[in-house]
Amino acid sequence: MAVYKLFPTKDASLYSEFPSTNTGLDQILEASTYLKKGVPYASRYLIEFSTTEITDILDNKVGNSSFTTCLRNYSALVTALKTTSILEVKTVSGSWDMGTGVLGFSPPVENGCSWNFRSFSGSNAWVSTGSDSYVNPVYSQSFSYGNTTDINVDLTPSILSWYSGSIPNDGFLIKQPDSVEQDTS
C-alpha cells in the first residue's frame, strides 16, 4: 500500500481571548481551553490542503483502488490533559485567509482569519464565531492520559466530497467539543 503525504497550504489558530488577532505564521497550532478570572477561553485551528494535489493523487496514483485519507497531526507539547480528552475535526464552510500574524505580536496583526473574522479584522465575519463548519460529518478522536496525543483521524468522506465537487475545499477545523470549550469548572 502506497502512502502519499500532503502538507497544509495554509493554517492558523483562532483564539477566543484575542478575537481579532491573526496567527497565520505561528509555528504551533493550538486546540486548547483555559479559564481566566472564571471566564472560559478556547483556541482551535484551521488547516487547508491543496485541491490540485488531492486531485492529482486520486486521478493519477490511486485511480480506481480503494483508499483511506487520514489527518495526521503530531503533538509538540501537551499540558494539563484531562484523563480523557476529545478533539473534533469538522469540514470548514467558507473560505478564509491565513494572514501573517503570530500570537503575541505587538501590535497584534489583524490581516487574516481570527476568532471573529474570515479575513482582515473588521471584514467578512464568520457566521458563528470561531469559524463556520458543516454540521456533518464530525470526526473525533479520544485521548487517554498516558497514551499518544497525536491526531490520526480518517477524513475520507470529506475528501471524496471535495473531489466530487459537492462541497468546496475550505479545509478543516480542529477543536475541542463545545461543552469543553464552554466549561467554567
CORZI-V185233 format. One line per field, one symbol per residue. burial: 1 if it has 16 or more other C-alpha atoms within 10 Angstrom, else 0. A space follows every 50 residues. Layout:
burial->???
//
This chain:
burial->00000000011111110111111111011111110000011111111111 10011001000000000010000000000000000011111111111111 11100000111111111111100011000111100000011010000010 10111001110110001111111111000111000
//
